[in-house]
Every structure is written in C-alpha cells, then in structure tokens.
Amino acid sequence: MYELSPDRLQRYHKLFIDPEFEVEQLPPYETSISSNPFKVFTAIPPDSRCRFLLDDARFFIEGFIKGPVCRGQIAVNTPPSKAGGFQLRLKAGSIGHSAD
C-alpha cells in the first residue's frame, strides 16, 4: 500500500509545485509517446523527477518483484544479464551522468 501522508504531500509540493516550470502542452495519448516516460514527463524538471523516483525506489522495485507477474525464482532470473548500470550525480540542483 502506498502511504499518502502529510509529509509525503509536502515533499511532492516541494518537488513538483514549488519549482518554476511551464508545461506548454499536455502529452498525447498516442502509444508511441505515452509509453515512454522520458517523453511524457519532459516538462517536469529532471531533478524533481529523479528525486521522486529515488524517494520511492523501494516501493517501485518491490512492486515489480512482488507483483502477480513475478514470483519466486522467475523474478530473480527475469532481468537480462546484459543490463548496464549508470550513476547519477545529484548536487547543486542538476542531474548528470558519469562515464565511470
């Protein structure tokens, strides 16, 4: 269950309401765009998007692993072994990537 407490609402306000940004148009419902969160949420500041996902990473990961589709050993073997990794740098309000 996802807890929507006063503290979490305050955090969402800090991430998505306080920052000044403009949404020029709402994303279309077209599958080629709506299925890609990088296209859909482009207008939201990258720092806010990243911090939102990091704040609730455990909830999202457990939702995939413990969901009705993934069970037991199948869930462990599901991620492809060739998946690469990346590192995010969160400082001074900007997001970048490391070549390391």
C-alpha positions in Angstrom: 0.0 0.0 0.0 1.3 3.5 -0.9 1.1 5.8 2.1 0.0 9.4 1.2 0.9 11.1 4.4 1.0 14.9 5.1 4.9 14.6 5.0 4.7 13.0 1.6 2.3 15.6 0.3 4.7 18.3 1.5 7.5 16.5 -0.3 5.5 16.4 -3.6 4.7 20.0 -3.2 8.5 20.8 -2.9 9.3 18.6 -5.9 6.5 19.5 -8.3 4.7 22.7 -7.2 7.4 24.9 -5.8 9.9 24.7 -8.8 9.0 27.1 -11.6 8.5 25.3 -14.9 6.0 25.6 -17.7 4.1 22.8 -19.4 3.5 24.1 -22.9 1.2 21.2 -23.9 -0.1 18.0 -22.3 1.4 14.8 -23.8 -0.8 13.0 -26.3 -2.4 9.6 -25.6 -0.6 8.1 -28.6 1.0 4.8 -27.5 4.4 5.6 -29.1 4.7 8.6 -26.8 2.6 7.8 -23.7 4.5 4.6 -23.2 7.8 6.5 -22.8 8.1 8.4 -19.5 11.1 10.3 -20.8 8.9 11.9 -23.5 5.8 12.2 -21.3 7.4 14.0 -18.3 9.9 16.1 -20.2 8.5 19.4 -18.9 9.0 18.4 -15.3 12.4 19.4 -14.0 14.9 16.5 -14.2 15.9 16.9 -10.6 12.3 16.6 -9.4 11.7 13.5 -11.5 14.9 11.8 -10.3 14.4 12.7 -6.6 10.8 11.4 -6.8 11.9 8.0 -8.1 14.8 7.8 -5.6 12.5 8.7 -2.7 10.2 5.8 -3.5 12.6 3.4 -5.2 11.9 0.6 -2.8 8.1 0.8 -3.4 8.6 0.7 -7.1 11.1 -2.1 -7.1 9.1 -4.2 -4.7 6.0 -3.6 -6.9 7.8 -5.2 -9.8 9.4 -8.1 -7.9 6.5 -8.9 -5.6 3.7 -8.3 -8.2 1.4 -11.0 -9.5 3.6 -11.4 -12.7 6.9 -12.1 -11.0 7.1 -14.9 -8.4 10.0 -16.7 -6.8 12.9 -17.8 -9.0 11.4 -16.5 -12.2 11.6 -12.9 -10.7 15.3 -13.3 -10.0 16.0 -14.6 -13.5 13.8 -12.0 -15.3 16.3 -9.0 -15.5 18.6 -9.5 -18.5 22.2 -10.3 -17.5 23.5 -7.8 -20.1 21.8 -4.8 -18.4 24.2 -2.0 -17.9 24.4 0.4 -15.0 24.8 4.1 -14.6 25.4 6.6 -11.9 23.6 9.8 -11.2 25.1 12.8 -9.6 22.7 14.9 -7.6 24.3 18.1 -6.5 23.6 21.8 -6.9 20.2 21.0 -8.3 21.4 19.4 -11.5 21.5 15.9 -12.8 24.3 14.5 -14.9 25.9 11.2 -15.6 29.2 9.6 -15.0 31.3 7.8 -17.6 32.6 5.6 -14.8 
